[in-house]
Amino acid sequence: MNQVLPVVLCGGSGTRLWPLSRSSFPKQFLVLSGDDSQKSLFQEALERIHSIANEEITLGSTVIVTNEEHRFLALDQLRELKNELKNIEATLLLEPSGRNTAPAITLAALYA
C-alpha cells in the first residue's frame, strides 16, 4: 500500500486572469467551469486528489500552502467541500507573504 501526502499550492498575485482574478481573490478561488458543479478551481483540485484514493493508495492529510491573505478563502471553500468529501482532512501552511513556488514546496516538504 502506498501513502500519498497531497500538496496544493494555493497562492498567486491574481494578475494572470485579470480582471476576473485580483490579488485579494486569485484565480484558484474562481468558478470557471461551465457545468452545474459551481466549484472553484481549488475545490476541483481537491476533488481530483481525493478521487485517487483506493485499496492501493491511501491519502494523508492534504497540505494546503497559501498566504496569510488567502487563508479564509481556502478555509471557506474547504468547508463547502466537507459535505461531499466526508473524509477530507487538510492542514494549512501559511506564508507571511507570497514568494514563489520553490519556497512553498520547501515549506510543504519540511512539514512532511
C-alpha positions in Angstrom: 0.0 0.0 0.0 1.3 3.5 -0.9 0.6 6.6 1.1 0.4 9.9 -0.7 0.7 13.2 1.0 -1.2 15.6 -1.3 0.1 19.2 -1.5 -1.9 22.1 -3.0 -0.1 25.3 -3.7 -2.7 28.0 -3.4 -1.3 31.4 -3.9 -0.6 34.0 -6.5 -0.9 37.6 -7.2 -4.1 37.5 -9.3 -2.6 39.2 -12.3 -2.8 36.4 -15.0 -6.5 36.3 -15.3 -7.3 39.9 -14.6 -9.9 41.4 -14.3 -11.6 38.2 -13.1 -8.9 37.5 -10.6 -7.2 40.0 -8.4 -4.7 40.0 -5.6 -7.5 39.6 -3.0 -9.3 36.9 -5.0 -6.8 34.9 -7.2 -7.9 32.5 -10.0 -7.8 29.3 -8.0 -10.8 30.5 -5.9 -12.9 31.4 -9.0 -15.6 29.2 -10.5 -14.6 29.0 -14.2 -16.3 25.7 -15.3 -19.4 26.0 -17.4 -21.0 22.9 -15.8 -23.5 22.9 -12.9 -20.9 21.9 -10.3 -20.2 25.6 -9.4 -16.9 24.7 -7.8 -13.8 26.7 -7.9 -10.5 25.6 -9.4 -9.2 25.0 -5.9 -12.2 22.8 -5.0 -12.0 20.9 -8.2 -8.3 20.2 -7.5 -9.2 18.8 -4.0 -11.9 16.6 -5.5 -9.4 15.2 -8.1 -6.9 14.5 -5.4 -9.4 12.6 -3.3 -10.7 10.6 -6.2 -7.4 8.7 -6.5 -7.7 7.0 -3.1 -8.3 3.3 -3.4 -7.1 0.0 -1.8 -3.6 0.6 -3.0 -3.3 4.3 -2.4 -4.1 6.0 0.9 -4.1 9.7 1.3 -2.6 11.6 4.2 -3.9 14.9 5.3 -3.9 17.3 2.4 -1.3 20.1 2.8 -2.5 23.5 1.5 0.2 26.1 1.2 -1.3 29.6 0.9 -0.5 33.0 2.2 -2.0 34.8 5.1 -4.2 36.9 2.9 -6.0 33.9 1.3 -6.4 31.6 4.3 -10.0 32.4 4.9 -10.9 31.9 1.3 -9.2 28.5 1.4 -10.9 27.5 4.6 -14.4 28.6 3.4 -14.0 26.7 0.2 -12.7 23.7 2.0 -15.7 23.8 4.4 -18.0 23.8 1.4 -16.5 20.5 0.2 -16.7 18.8 3.6 -20.3 17.8 2.9 -19.3 15.9 -0.2 -15.8 14.6 0.8 -16.6 13.4 4.3 -13.1 12.1 4.9 -11.2 15.1 3.8 -8.5 16.4 6.2 -6.4 19.3 5.5 -3.6 21.3 7.1 -3.0 24.9 6.1 0.6 26.2 6.0 0.6 29.9 5.8 3.3 32.0 4.1 3.6 35.5 5.6 3.7 36.8 2.0 3.7 35.3 -1.5 7.2 34.4 -2.5 7.4 31.8 -5.3 6.9 28.2 -6.0 10.2 26.9 -4.6 9.7 28.3 -1.0 6.2 26.9 -0.9 7.3 23.4 -2.0 10.1 23.6 0.5 7.7 24.5 3.3 5.5 21.5 2.4 8.5 19.2 2.2 9.7 20.3 5.6 6.2 19.7 7.0 6.1 16.2 5.6 
